[in-house]
Amino acid sequence: FYGDGSKLTGISAAGSEIFTQINGTTAFTTSSVTIGANTTPSHPLFVSGISHLSGGVIHKRVRKTANYSVTTSDYIIGVDTTGGTLRLTLPAAASALDGQTWVIKDEGGNADNNNVTITGSSDADTIEGQKEVVLESPNTSLQLYCDGTSKYFIF
């Protein structure tokens, strides 16, 4: 323990060591950390300051061919409307984090014949003030972010 009540823990395995300082709600580590490896994390990871990633970034991607309720754990939603039109329903804006983003892409290239409709979960959860947005051009995409309260915005 440090004088301020925080503690230092150490784990040693096969010559590699991980040291973590835990102070209230903050933890510092000198090695890599895996968060939510096999489950959906219940809390987001917040990084203050500069972040350095020394490799590629992999975003969660789901592929849909039928109507789908988008979740707060989704990021890229690839759609294929070869079999017909489909509707994506965004989660309640109040359940998303301020600044949370989603990317919706017509991967099948058929949105001109079979549109993709994106809507909020209620009439109050608008997208740029509208109840819905319709993708009707082949291979088009849409990027959205949420205010964490009641609105979605296109960017």
DSSP file (Angstrom, degrees, kcal/mol; ACC not computed):
  #  RESIDUE AA STRUCTURE BP1 BP2  ACC     N-H-->O    O-->H-N    N-H-->O    O-->H-N    TCO  KAPPA ALPHA  PHI   PSI    X-CA   Y-CA   Z-CA
    1    1 A F              0   0    0      0, 0.0     6,-0.3     0, 0.0     2,-0.2   0.000 360.0 360.0 360.0 144.6    0.0    0.0    0.0
    2    2 A Y    >   -     0   0    0      4,-3.5     3,-1.8     1,-0.1     6,-0.0  -0.511 360.0-103.0 -88.1 166.2    1.0    3.6   -0.7
    3    3 A G  T 3  S+     0   0    0      1,-0.3    -1,-0.1    -2,-0.2     4,-0.0   0.750 119.6  60.4 -61.5 -25.4    0.6    6.3    2.0
    4    4 A D  T 3  S-     0   0    0      2,-0.1    -1,-0.3     1,-0.0     3,-0.1   0.386 122.2-101.7 -86.3   5.8   -2.5    7.7    0.2
    5    5 A G  S <  S+     0   0    0     -3,-1.8    19,-0.1     1,-0.4    -2,-0.1   0.288  83.5 125.3  94.7 -10.4   -4.3    4.4    0.6
    6    6 A S        -     0   0    0     17,-0.1    -4,-3.5    -5,-0.1    -1,-0.4  -0.412  50.2-139.5 -76.6 161.4   -3.8    3.1   -3.0
    7    7 A K  E     -A   22   0A   0     15,-1.9    15,-2.4    -6,-0.3     2,-0.5  -0.899   6.2-141.6-126.5 155.5   -2.2   -0.3   -3.4
    8    8 A L  E     -A   21   0A   0     -2,-0.3     2,-0.4    13,-0.2    13,-0.2  -0.956  21.2-173.8-112.8 124.4    0.3   -1.8   -5.7
    9    9 A T  E     -A   20   0A   0     11,-2.6    11,-2.3    -2,-0.5     2,-0.4  -0.899   3.6-162.0-118.0 151.1   -0.3   -5.3   -6.9
   10   10 A G  E     -A   19   0A   0     -2,-0.4     2,-0.4     9,-0.2     9,-0.2  -0.991   9.1-169.5-135.2 141.6    2.1   -7.5   -8.9
   11   11 A I  E     -A   18   0A   0      7,-2.2     7,-2.4    -2,-0.4     2,-0.5  -0.998   8.3-168.7-127.6 130.6    1.6  -10.6  -11.0
   12   12 A S  E     +A   17   0A   0     -2,-0.4     2,-0.4     5,-0.2     5,-0.2  -0.980  11.7 166.2-123.8 128.3    4.6  -12.5  -12.3
   13   13 A A  E >   -A   16   0A   0      3,-2.5     3,-2.3    -2,-0.5    -2,-0.0  -0.958  69.1 -21.5-143.5 122.5    4.4  -15.3  -14.9
   14   14 A A  T 3  S-     0   0    0     -2,-0.4     3,-0.1     1,-0.3    -1,-0.0   0.852 125.5 -49.3  49.9  43.9    7.2  -16.8  -16.8
   15   15 A G  T 3  S+     0   0    0      1,-0.2     2,-0.4     0, 0.0    -1,-0.3   0.392 115.9 108.1  83.2  -5.2    9.5  -13.9  -16.3
   16   16 A S  E <   -A   13   0A   0     -3,-2.3    -3,-2.5     2,-0.0     2,-0.4  -0.897  52.0-159.8-107.5 139.0    7.0  -11.2  -17.4
   17   17 A E  E     -A   12   0A   0     -2,-0.4     2,-0.5    -5,-0.2    -5,-0.2  -0.919  11.8-163.0-122.5 143.0    5.6   -8.9  -14.7
   18   18 A I  E     -A   11   0A   0     -7,-2.4    -7,-2.2    -2,-0.4     2,-0.4  -0.991  10.2-169.7-120.8 123.9    2.5   -6.8  -14.6
   19   19 A F  E     -A   10   0A   0     -2,-0.5    11,-1.2    -9,-0.2     2,-0.4  -0.959   4.1-173.7-116.1 133.4    2.3   -4.1  -11.9
   20   20 A T  E     -AB   9  29A   0    -11,-2.3   -11,-2.6    -2,-0.4     2,-0.6  -0.987  14.5-155.6-128.7 132.9   -1.0   -2.3  -11.3
   21   21 A Q  E     -AB   8  28A   0      7,-1.8     7,-2.1    -2,-0.4     2,-0.5  -0.942  14.3-162.9-104.0 124.2   -1.6    0.7   -9.0
   22   22 A I  E     +AB   7  27A   0    -15,-2.4   -15,-1.9    -2,-0.6     2,-0.4  -0.934  14.1 171.4-111.0 126.2   -5.3    0.9   -7.9
   23   23 A N  E >   - B   0  26A   0      3,-3.2     3,-2.0    -2,-0.5     2,-0.7  -0.857  62.3 -62.7-137.4  96.6   -6.5    4.2   -6.5
   24   24 A G  T 3  S-     0   0    0     -2,-0.4   -19,-0.0     1,-0.3    -2,-0.0  -0.493 122.8 -10.8  65.1-107.1  -10.3    4.4   -5.9
   25   25 A T  T 3  S+     0   0    0     -2,-0.7     2,-0.4    -3,-0.1    -1,-0.3   0.262 122.1  86.3-107.0  10.0  -11.7    4.1   -9.4
   26   26 A T  E <   -B   23   0A   0     -3,-2.0    -3,-3.2     2,-0.0     2,-0.4  -0.924  51.5-174.3-117.8 135.9   -8.5    4.4  -11.3
   27   27 A A  E     -B   22   0A   0     -2,-0.4     2,-0.4    -5,-0.2    -5,-0.2  -0.983   5.6-162.9-127.5 141.1   -6.0    1.6  -12.2
   28   28 A F  E     -B   21   0A   0     -7,-2.1    -7,-1.8    -2,-0.4     2,-0.3  -0.959  10.7-174.7-120.4 138.8   -2.6    2.0  -13.8
   29   29 A T  E     -B   20   0A   0     -2,-0.4    -9,-0.2    -9,-0.2     4,-0.1  -0.959  27.6-150.9-135.2 154.3   -0.8   -0.9  -15.4
   30   30 A T  S    S+     0   0    0    -11,-1.2     2,-0.2    -2,-0.3   -10,-0.1   0.241  83.1  39.3-104.4  11.3    2.6   -1.4  -17.0
   31   31 A S  S    S-     0   0    0    -12,-0.2     2,-0.1     1,-0.1    -2,-0.1  -0.710 100.5 -55.6-142.6-168.4    1.5   -4.1  -19.4
   32   32 A S        -     0   0    0     -2,-0.2     2,-0.4     1,-0.0    -2,-0.1  -0.414  43.4-156.7 -79.8 155.4   -1.4   -5.1  -21.6
   33   33 A V        -     0   0    0     -2,-0.1     2,-0.5    -4,-0.1    -4,-0.0  -0.997   5.8-153.9-132.9 134.1   -5.0   -5.4  -20.4
   34   34 A T        -     0   0    0     -2,-0.4     2,-0.5     0, 0.0     3,-0.2  -0.947  14.2-166.6-107.7 127.4   -7.8   -7.4  -21.8
   35   35 A I        -     0   0    0     -2,-0.5    10,-0.1     1,-0.2    -2,-0.0  -0.958  69.1  -8.5-118.0 124.8  -11.3   -6.1  -21.0
   36   36 A G  S    S+     0   0    0     -2,-0.5    -1,-0.2     4,-0.1     3,-0.2   0.902  74.9 170.9  62.6  43.4  -14.4   -8.2  -21.6
   37   37 A A  S    S+     0   0    0      1,-0.2    -2,-0.1    -3,-0.2    -1,-0.1   0.864  78.0  13.1 -57.3 -42.2  -12.5  -10.9  -23.5
   38   38 A N  S    S+     0   0    0      2,-0.0     2,-0.3     0, 0.0    -1,-0.2   0.345 128.2  44.5-119.1   5.2  -15.4  -13.3  -23.7
   39   39 A T  S    S-     0   0    0     -3,-0.2    -4,-0.0     0, 0.0     3,-0.0  -0.873  91.7 -88.3-139.7 171.0  -18.3  -11.2  -22.7
   40   40 A T        -     0   0    0     -2,-0.3    -4,-0.1     1,-0.0    -3,-0.1  -0.764  51.2-119.4 -82.7 120.5  -19.8   -7.8  -23.3
   41   41 A P        -     0   0    0      0, 0.0    -1,-0.0     0, 0.0     4,-0.0  -0.285  11.0-146.6 -60.5 144.0  -18.3   -5.4  -20.8
   42   42 A S  S    S+     0   0    0      1,-0.1    -2,-0.0     2,-0.1     0, 0.0   0.590  82.9  42.3 -87.5 -10.5  -20.8   -3.8  -18.5
   43   43 A H  S    S-     0   0    0      0, 0.0    -1,-0.1     0, 0.0     2,-0.1  -0.989  85.3-116.9-135.3 144.1  -18.8   -0.5  -18.4
   44   44 A P        -     0   0    0      0, 0.0     2,-0.6     0, 0.0    -2,-0.1  -0.380  27.1-117.5 -74.3 158.4  -16.9    1.5  -21.0
   45   45 A L        -     0   0    0     -2,-0.1     2,-0.5   -10,-0.1   -10,-0.0  -0.880  29.7-159.8 -94.6 118.8  -13.2    2.0  -21.0
   46   46 A F        -     0   0    0     -2,-0.6     2,-0.5     2,-0.0     0, 0.0  -0.865   4.8-166.0-102.1 133.5  -12.4    5.7  -20.6
   47   47 A V        -     0   0    0     -2,-0.5     2,-0.4     2,-0.1     4,-0.1  -0.980   2.4-162.6-120.0 121.5   -8.9    6.9  -21.6
   48   48 A S        +     0   0    0     -2,-0.5     2,-0.2     2,-0.1    -2,-0.0  -0.858  59.7   5.7-101.9 138.2   -7.9   10.4  -20.6
   49   49 A G  S    S-     0   0    0     -2,-0.4     2,-0.3     2,-0.0    -2,-0.1  -0.585 114.2  -8.7  92.7-157.4   -4.9   12.0  -22.4
   50   50 A I        -     0   0    0     -2,-0.2     2,-0.4     2,-0.0    -2,-0.1  -0.575  59.4-155.0 -82.4 136.5   -3.1   10.6  -25.4
   51   51 A S        -     0   0    0     -2,-0.3     2,-0.5    -4,-0.1    -2,-0.0  -0.931   5.9-166.3-110.9 136.6   -3.8    7.0  -26.5
   52   52 A H        -     0   0    0     -2,-0.4     2,-0.5     2,-0.0    -2,-0.0  -0.981   2.8-171.0-124.7 120.5   -1.3    5.0  -28.5
   53   53 A L        -     0   0    0     -2,-0.5     4,-0.1     2,-0.1    -2,-0.0  -0.948   7.9-163.6-109.7 125.8   -2.2    1.9  -30.3
   54   54 A S  S    S+     0   0    0     -2,-0.5     2,-0.3     2,-0.1    -1,-0.1  -0.049  70.5  26.7-101.5  33.9    0.7   -0.1  -31.6
   55   55 A G  S    S-     0   0    0      1,-0.0    -2,-0.1     0, 0.0     0, 0.0  -0.929  99.8 -50.3-167.3-172.4   -1.3   -2.2  -34.0
   56   56 A G        -     0   0    0     -2,-0.3     2,-0.5     1,-0.1    -2,-0.1  -0.235  47.0-125.2 -71.5 163.3   -4.5   -2.3  -36.0
   57   57 A V        -     0   0    0     -4,-0.1     2,-0.5     2,-0.0    -1,-0.1  -0.948  18.8-160.5-112.2 130.0   -7.9   -1.5  -34.7
   58   58 A I        -     0   0    0     -2,-0.5     2,-0.3     3,-0.0     3,-0.0  -0.951   6.4-160.1-113.7 123.3  -10.7   -4.0  -35.1
   59   59 A H        -     0   0    0     -2,-0.5     2,-0.2     1,-0.0    16,-0.0  -0.759  30.1-100.4-100.6 147.9  -14.3   -2.8  -34.7
   60   60 A K        -     0   0    0     -2,-0.3    16,-2.7    13,-0.1    15,-0.6  -0.475  44.3-170.7 -65.5 131.9  -17.3   -5.1  -34.0
   61   61 A R  E     -c   76   0B   0     -2,-0.2     2,-0.4    14,-0.2    16,-0.2  -0.992  10.9-173.6-129.3 133.9  -19.1   -5.8  -37.2
   62   62 A V  E     -c   77   0B   0     14,-2.4    16,-3.0    -2,-0.4     2,-0.5  -0.951  14.0-146.2-121.0 148.1  -22.5   -7.6  -37.7
   63   63 A R  E     -c   78   0B   0     -2,-0.4     2,-0.4    14,-0.2    16,-0.2  -0.959  18.2-171.3-115.5 130.0  -24.0   -8.5  -41.0
   64   64 A K  E     +c   79   0B   0     14,-3.0    16,-2.1    -2,-0.5     4,-0.1  -0.959  26.5 172.2-128.0 140.2  -27.8   -8.4  -41.4
   65   65 A T  S    S+     0   0    0     -2,-0.4     2,-0.3    14,-0.2    18,-0.1   0.264  76.0  38.5-121.5   4.4  -30.1   -9.6  -44.2
   66   66 A A  S    S-     0   0    0      1,-0.1    20,-0.1    20,-0.0    14,-0.1  -0.889 107.7 -52.9-144.8 173.0  -33.4   -8.9  -42.2
   67   67 A N        -     0   0    0     -2,-0.3     2,-0.3    18,-0.2    21,-0.2  -0.150  62.0-174.9 -50.9 144.8  -34.8   -6.3  -39.9
   68   68 A Y  E     -i   88   0C   0     19,-2.3    21,-2.4    -4,-0.1     2,-0.8  -0.999  30.4-134.8-151.2 139.8  -32.6   -5.8  -36.9
   69   69 A S  E     -i   89   0C   0     -2,-0.3    21,-0.2    19,-0.2    19,-0.1  -0.879  33.5-135.1 -94.6 111.1  -32.5   -3.9  -33.6
   70   70 A V        -     0   0    0     19,-2.1     2,-0.2    -2,-0.8     7,-0.0  -0.355  20.9-147.3 -64.3 142.9  -29.1   -2.2  -33.4
   71   71 A T    >   -     0   0    0     19,-0.1     3,-1.1    20,-0.1    -1,-0.1  -0.673  24.4-113.3-110.4 167.0  -27.4   -2.6  -30.0
   72   72 A T  T 3  S+     0   0    0      1,-0.2    25,-0.1    -2,-0.2    -1,-0.1   0.617 117.1  58.3 -73.6 -11.4  -25.1   -0.3  -28.0
   73   73 A S  T 3  S+     0   0    0    -33,-0.0    -1,-0.2     2,-0.0     2,-0.1   0.490  89.1  93.7 -95.0  -3.3  -22.4   -2.9  -28.4
   74   74 A D    <   +     0   0    0     -3,-1.1     3,-0.1     1,-0.2   -13,-0.1  -0.491  39.1 165.0 -80.0 156.3  -22.6   -2.8  -32.3
   75   75 A Y        +     0   0    0    -15,-0.6    28,-3.1     1,-0.4     2,-0.5   0.455  66.9  33.7-131.1 -63.3  -20.3   -0.5  -34.3
   76   76 A I  E     -cd  61 103B   0    -16,-2.7   -14,-2.4    26,-0.2     2,-0.6  -0.875  62.8-170.0-100.4 127.0  -20.4   -1.6  -38.0
   77   77 A I  E     -cd  62 104B   0     26,-3.2    28,-2.3    -2,-0.5     2,-0.5  -0.932   5.6-165.3-116.6 105.8  -23.7   -2.9  -39.3
   78   78 A G  E     -cd  63 105B   0    -16,-3.0   -14,-3.0    -2,-0.6     2,-0.3  -0.796  10.8-164.7 -90.9 127.3  -23.3   -4.4  -42.8
   79   79 A V  E     -cd  64 106B   0     26,-3.0    29,-1.7    -2,-0.5    28,-1.4  -0.858  16.4-167.1-117.4 149.8  -26.6   -5.0  -44.6
   80   80 A D        -     0   0    0    -16,-2.1     3,-0.4    -2,-0.3    26,-0.1  -0.954   4.5-178.6-134.0 113.5  -27.5   -7.0  -47.6
   81   81 A T    >   +     0   0    0     -2,-0.4     3,-1.4     1,-0.2   -16,-0.1   0.058  46.4 118.4-101.5  24.7  -31.0   -6.3  -49.1
   82   82 A T  T 3  S+     0   0    0      1,-0.3    -1,-0.2    31,-0.0     3,-0.1   0.883  81.7  45.9 -54.8 -38.5  -30.7   -8.9  -51.9
   83   83 A G  T 3  S-     0   0    0     -3,-0.4    -1,-0.3     1,-0.3     2,-0.2   0.484 130.1 -65.3 -85.7  -3.3  -33.7  -10.7  -50.3
   84   84 A G  S <  S-     0   0    0     -3,-1.4    -1,-0.3    30,-0.1    30,-0.1  -0.782  71.1 -40.2 141.8 174.5  -35.8   -7.5  -49.7
   85   85 A T        -     0   0    0     -2,-0.2     2,-0.3    28,-0.1    31,-0.2  -0.172  53.9-162.8 -63.3 160.1  -36.0   -4.3  -47.9
   86   86 A L  E     - j   0 116C   0     29,-1.7    31,-2.5   -20,-0.1     2,-0.4  -0.993  12.5-141.4-147.8 157.7  -34.9   -4.1  -44.2
   87   87 A R  E     - j   0 117C   0     -2,-0.3   -19,-2.3    29,-0.2     2,-0.5  -0.965   6.9-159.7-121.0 130.4  -35.3   -1.8  -41.3
   88   88 A L  E     -ij  68 118C   0     29,-3.2    31,-2.5    -2,-0.4     2,-0.6  -0.948   9.2-157.9-106.7 126.0  -32.7   -1.1  -38.7
   89   89 A T  E     -ij  69 119C   0    -21,-2.4   -19,-2.1    -2,-0.5    31,-0.2  -0.922  12.8-139.6-107.1 118.8  -34.0    0.3  -35.4
   90   90 A L        -     0   0    0     29,-3.4     3,-0.1    -2,-0.6   -19,-0.1  -0.344  27.7-100.1 -71.2 154.3  -31.4    2.2  -33.3
   91   91 A P        -     0   0    0      0, 0.0    30,-0.4     0, 0.0    -1,-0.1  -0.282  55.8 -73.5 -67.9 162.2  -31.3    1.7  -29.6
   92   92 A A    >>  -     0   0    0      1,-0.2     3,-2.0    28,-0.1     4,-0.5  -0.367  43.5-131.4 -54.5 130.1  -33.0    4.3  -27.3
   93   93 A A  G >4 S+     0   0    0      1,-0.3     3,-1.2     2,-0.2    57,-0.2   0.840 106.0  60.6 -57.9 -33.9  -30.7    7.3  -27.4
   94   94 A A  G 34 S+     0   0    0     55,-0.4    -1,-0.3     1,-0.3    56,-0.1   0.695 100.7  55.3 -68.1 -17.7  -30.8    7.6  -23.6
   95   95 A S  G <4 S+     0   0    0     -3,-2.0    -1,-0.3     2,-0.1    -2,-0.2   0.561  98.6  77.4 -90.4  -8.3  -29.2    4.1  -23.4
   96   96 A A  S << S-     0   0    0     -3,-1.2     2,-0.2    -4,-0.5   -24,-0.0  -0.561  87.2-107.1 -95.2 162.8  -26.3    5.1  -25.6
   97   97 A L    >   -     0   0    0     -2,-0.2     3,-2.5   -25,-0.1    51,-0.4  -0.616  42.1 -91.8 -87.0 150.2  -23.3    7.1  -24.5
   98   98 A D  T 3  S+     0   0    0      1,-0.3    49,-0.2    49,-0.3    -1,-0.1  -0.459 117.1  15.6 -59.0 119.0  -22.8   10.7  -25.6
   99   99 A G  T 3  S+     0   0    0     47,-3.5    -1,-0.3    -2,-0.3    48,-0.1   0.386  86.7 151.7  94.3  -2.4  -20.7   10.5  -28.7
  100  100 A Q    <   -     0   0    0     -3,-2.5    46,-1.8    46,-0.3    -1,-0.3  -0.377  29.5-155.4 -63.0 140.6  -21.3    6.8  -29.4
  101  101 A T  E     - E   0 145B   0     44,-0.2     2,-0.3   -27,-0.1    44,-0.2  -0.830  18.1-170.4-123.5 157.0  -21.1    6.1  -33.1
  102  102 A W  E     - E   0 144B   0     42,-2.1    42,-2.6    -2,-0.3     2,-0.4  -0.982  11.0-151.0-139.4 149.4  -22.4    3.5  -35.6
  103  103 A V  E     -dE  76 143B   0    -28,-3.1   -26,-3.2    -2,-0.3     2,-0.5  -0.993  10.2-167.5-121.8 126.1  -21.6    2.9  -39.2
  104  104 A I  E     -dE  77 142B   0     38,-3.1    38,-2.7    -2,-0.4     2,-0.4  -0.966  10.3-177.2-116.2 127.5  -24.2    1.4  -41.5
  105  105 A K  E     -dE  78 141B   0    -28,-2.3   -26,-3.0    -2,-0.5     2,-1.6  -0.985  31.6-134.2-131.7 131.3  -23.1    0.1  -44.9
  106  106 A D  E     +d   79   0B   0     34,-2.9     3,-0.5    -2,-0.4    33,-0.2  -0.659  34.8 169.8 -78.3  87.0  -25.0   -1.4  -47.8
  107  107 A E  S    S+     0   0    0     -2,-1.6   -27,-0.2   -28,-1.4    -1,-0.2   0.768  71.1  56.1 -73.8 -26.2  -22.6   -4.3  -48.4
  108  108 A G  S    S-     0   0    0    -29,-1.7    -1,-0.2    -3,-0.2   -28,-0.1   0.663  99.6-134.3 -81.7 -16.0  -24.9   -6.1  -50.8
  109  109 A G  S    S+     0   0    0     -3,-0.5     3,-0.2   -30,-0.3    -2,-0.1   0.756  74.6 108.8  72.1  25.2  -25.1   -3.1  -53.2
  110  110 A N    >>  +     0   0    0      1,-0.1     4,-3.0     4,-0.1     3,-1.2   0.232  29.4 112.7-117.4  13.8  -28.9   -3.4  -53.5
  111  111 A A  T 34 S+     0   0    0      1,-0.3     5,-0.1    26,-0.2    -1,-0.1   0.738  73.1  63.8 -63.2 -20.8  -30.2   -0.4  -51.6
  112  112 A D  T 34 S+     0   0    0     -3,-0.2    -1,-0.3     1,-0.1     3,-0.2   0.853 116.6  27.9 -70.5 -32.3  -31.5    1.2  -54.9
  113  113 A N  T <4 S+     0   0    0     -3,-1.2     2,-0.5     1,-0.3    -2,-0.2   0.820 135.8  29.0 -93.3 -38.3  -33.9   -1.7  -55.4
  114  114 A N  S  < S-     0   0    0     -4,-3.0    -1,-0.3   -30,-0.1    -4,-0.1  -0.892  89.2-143.2-128.1  98.6  -34.5   -2.7  -51.8
  115  115 A N        -     0   0    0     -2,-0.5   -29,-1.7    -3,-0.2     2,-0.5  -0.083   3.4-134.7 -64.2 157.8  -34.1    0.2  -49.4
  116  116 A V  E     -jK  86 135C   0     19,-1.9    19,-3.3   -31,-0.2     2,-0.5  -0.976  19.8-159.7-111.5 119.3  -32.6    0.2  -46.0
  117  117 A T  E     -jK  87 134C   0    -31,-2.5   -29,-3.2    -2,-0.5     2,-0.5  -0.888   3.9-165.9-104.4 128.2  -34.6    2.2  -43.4
  118  118 A I  E     +jK  88 133C   0     15,-3.3    15,-2.6    -2,-0.5     2,-0.3  -0.954  17.3 166.7-114.0 129.3  -32.9    3.4  -40.3
  119  119 A T  E     -jK  89 132C   0    -31,-2.5   -29,-3.4    -2,-0.5    13,-0.2  -0.944  35.4-107.6-139.8 158.1  -35.2    4.7  -37.4
  120  120 A G        -     0   0    0     11,-1.0   -28,-0.1    -2,-0.3     6,-0.1  -0.337  38.1-109.0 -75.8 167.9  -35.0    5.5  -33.8
  121  121 A S  S    S+     0   0    0    -30,-0.4     2,-0.3   -32,-0.1   -29,-0.1   0.674 101.5  14.8 -75.4 -15.7  -36.5    3.2  -31.2
  122  122 A S  S >  S-     0   0    0      3,-0.2     3,-1.0     9,-0.1    -2,-0.2  -0.948  87.2-100.9-147.4 167.5  -39.3    5.8  -30.6
  123  123 A D  T 3  S+     0   0    0     -2,-0.3    -3,-0.1     1,-0.2    -2,-0.0   0.764 120.8  59.2 -61.9 -24.1  -40.6    9.0  -32.3
  124  124 A A  T 3  S+     0   0    0      1,-0.2     2,-1.5     2,-0.1    -1,-0.2   0.766  87.9  76.8 -76.7 -25.7  -38.6   11.0  -29.8
  125  125 A D  S <  S-     0   0    0     -3,-1.0    -5,-0.3    26,-0.1    26,-0.2  -0.634  75.9-179.4 -87.0  83.5  -35.3    9.5  -30.8
  126  126 A T  E     -f  151   0B   0     -2,-1.5    26,-2.7    24,-1.1     2,-0.6  -0.439  30.8-137.0 -90.0 158.1  -34.8   11.5  -34.0
  127  127 A I  E >  S-fG 152 130B   0      3,-3.0     3,-2.1    24,-0.2    26,-0.2  -0.953  91.7 -25.1-111.8 109.0  -32.1   11.4  -36.7
  128  128 A E  T 3  S-     0   0    0     24,-2.7    -1,-0.2    -2,-0.6    25,-0.1   0.867 127.4 -52.5  50.9  39.1  -31.3   15.0  -37.6
  129  129 A G  T 3  S+     0   0    0     23,-0.3    -1,-0.3     1,-0.3     2,-0.3   0.419 119.1 110.1  81.4  -0.8  -34.8   15.9  -36.5
  130  130 A Q  B <  S-G  127   0B   0     -3,-2.1    -3,-3.0     1,-0.1    -1,-0.3  -0.736  71.0-132.4-107.1 155.4  -36.4   13.1  -38.7
  131  131 A K  S    S+     0   0    0     -2,-0.3   -11,-1.0    -5,-0.2     2,-0.3   0.767  87.6   4.4 -74.6 -25.6  -38.1    9.9  -37.7
  132  132 A E  E     -K  119   0C   0    -13,-0.2     2,-0.4    -5,-0.2   -13,-0.2  -0.991  55.8-145.5-155.8 160.7  -36.2    7.9  -40.2
  133  133 A V  E     -K  118   0C   0    -15,-2.6   -15,-3.3    -2,-0.3     2,-0.5  -0.988  19.0-152.0-127.2 139.0  -33.5    7.9  -42.8
  134  134 A V  E     -K  117   0C   0     -2,-0.4     2,-0.6   -17,-0.2   -17,-0.2  -0.955   5.0-149.4-118.3 125.8  -33.6    5.8  -46.0
  135  135 A L  E     +K  116   0C   0    -19,-3.3   -19,-1.9    -2,-0.5     7,-0.0  -0.833  29.6 158.3 -88.8 121.7  -30.6    4.5  -47.8
  136  136 A E        +     0   0    0     -2,-0.6    -1,-0.1   -21,-0.2   -21,-0.1   0.138  43.3  86.4-134.0  19.7  -31.6    4.2  -51.5
  137  137 A S  S >  S-     0   0    0    -25,-0.0     3,-1.5   -24,-0.0   -26,-0.2  -0.967  84.7-102.7-119.1 139.5  -28.3    4.2  -53.4
  138  138 A P  T 3  S+     0   0    0      0, 0.0   -28,-0.1     0, 0.0    -2,-0.1  -0.313 100.4   4.1 -63.1 141.4  -26.3    1.1  -54.0
  139  139 A N  T 3  S+     0   0    0    -33,-0.2   -32,-0.1     1,-0.2     2,-0.0   0.626  94.2 149.7  63.3  17.2  -23.2    0.6  -51.7
  140  140 A T    <   -     0   0    0     -3,-1.5   -34,-2.9   -35,-0.1     2,-0.3  -0.286  28.0-159.9 -75.5 164.1  -24.0    3.7  -49.7
  141  141 A S  E     -E  105   0B   0    -36,-0.2     2,-0.4   -34,-0.0   -36,-0.2  -0.950   7.4-153.6-141.0 163.6  -23.1    4.1  -46.0
  142  142 A L  E     -E  104   0B   0    -38,-2.7   -38,-3.1    -2,-0.3     2,-0.5  -0.998   3.1-158.0-140.3 132.8  -24.3    6.2  -43.1
  143  143 A Q  E     -E  103   0B   0     -2,-0.4    12,-2.1   -40,-0.2     2,-0.3  -0.958  18.6-178.9-113.3 130.0  -22.3    7.3  -40.0
  144  144 A L  E     -EH 102 154B   0    -42,-2.6   -42,-2.1    -2,-0.5     2,-0.3  -0.906  12.5-170.1-125.7 151.2  -24.3    8.3  -37.0
  145  145 A Y  E     -EH 101 153B   0      8,-2.3     8,-3.0    -2,-0.3     2,-0.3  -0.966  16.2-136.3-135.6 160.3  -23.5    9.5  -33.5
  146  146 A C  E     - H   0 152B   0    -46,-1.8   -47,-3.5    -2,-0.3   -46,-0.3  -0.817  12.5-143.9-116.7 150.5  -25.7   10.0  -30.5
  147  147 A D        -     0   0    0      4,-2.1   -49,-0.3    -2,-0.3     5,-0.1   0.450  46.4-119.3 -88.5  -0.4  -26.0   12.8  -27.9
  148  148 A G  S    S+     0   0    0    -51,-0.4   -50,-0.2     3,-0.4     4,-0.1   0.563  98.6  60.4  76.5   7.5  -26.8   10.2  -25.2
  149  149 A T  S    S-     0   0    0      2,-0.3   -55,-0.4   -52,-0.1    -1,-0.1   0.620 122.4 -38.0-127.1 -65.9  -30.2   11.7  -24.5
  150  150 A S  S    S+     0   0    0    -57,-0.2   -24,-1.1     1,-0.1     2,-0.3   0.376 102.7  75.0-152.6   3.6  -32.7   11.8  -27.4
  151  151 A K  E     -f  126   0B   0    -26,-0.2    -4,-2.1   -58,-0.1    -3,-0.4  -0.932  47.1-157.6-134.9 151.9  -31.0   12.6  -30.7
  152  152 A Y  E     -fH 127 146B   0    -26,-2.7   -24,-2.7    -2,-0.3     2,-0.3  -0.938  15.9-160.4-119.4 147.0  -28.9   11.0  -33.5
  153  153 A F  E     - H   0 145B   0     -8,-3.0    -8,-2.3    -2,-0.4     2,-0.4  -0.958  13.9-130.3-129.3 147.1  -26.7   13.0  -35.9
  154  154 A I  E       H   0 144B   0     -2,-0.3   -10,-0.2   -10,-0.2   -12,-0.0  -0.776 360.0 360.0 -93.8 137.1  -25.2   12.2  -39.3
  155  155 A F              0   0    0    -12,-2.1   -11,-0.2    -2,-0.4    -1,-0.1   0.341 360.0 360.0-136.7 360.0  -21.6   12.9  -39.8
